[in-house]
């Protein structure tokens, strides 16, 4: 799909959709095992037309069979590698590309589709982000310090803490990539995806990290 398609926030277009029980962020690696007939047809369409599809969170219901309630925040997702199986299934390696907003869900025949538009961040204005960047990194370092201790106590590979400001540029893409690297649940990832500005996204991450740290600290307690 032409990257210019996502360049203007007022572009509205139809996109095949893959509702999932998890949130895809721009920059995510997305492995998928596709077995349901309608999604096999969707994947074949994307491969034939070299187009992307969208992934939206199923807020209520189930992935298989339809009848679900789907969110409006989504991510355009690109197939990097597709392995068809002899029985018609697909094993996919995909990646999240851009944030998109679902304007209208269309009939699911032959597969889920929606009218969508690009969803760029709002301008940050004069908002100073230095403090919240530092807070997010501080909490990230604390979280991975706990996770490292847990890993060593259980003879597991040691995780490496990501850096929110690795080269000083602090771009939107880097914040997405950083958020993608954190061990957050679907609810927090959904809030990250829907945040309107980089600053708001960082505040969401700071709050989410505080909760994850509390869970990690509890997990690190010795068995009584």
Secondary structure, 3 states (H helix, E strand, C coil): CCHHHHCCCCCEEEEEECCECCCCCCCCEEEEEECCHHHHHHHHHHHHHCCCEEEEEEEECCCCCCCCEEEEEEEEEEEEEEEECCCCCEEEEEEEEEEEEEEEEECCCCCCEEEEEECCCCCCCCCCCHHHHHHHHHHHHHHHHHHHHHHHHCCCCCCCCCCCCCCCCCCHHHHHHHHHCCCCCHHHHHHHHHCCCHHHHHHHHHHHHHHHHHHHHHHHCCCC
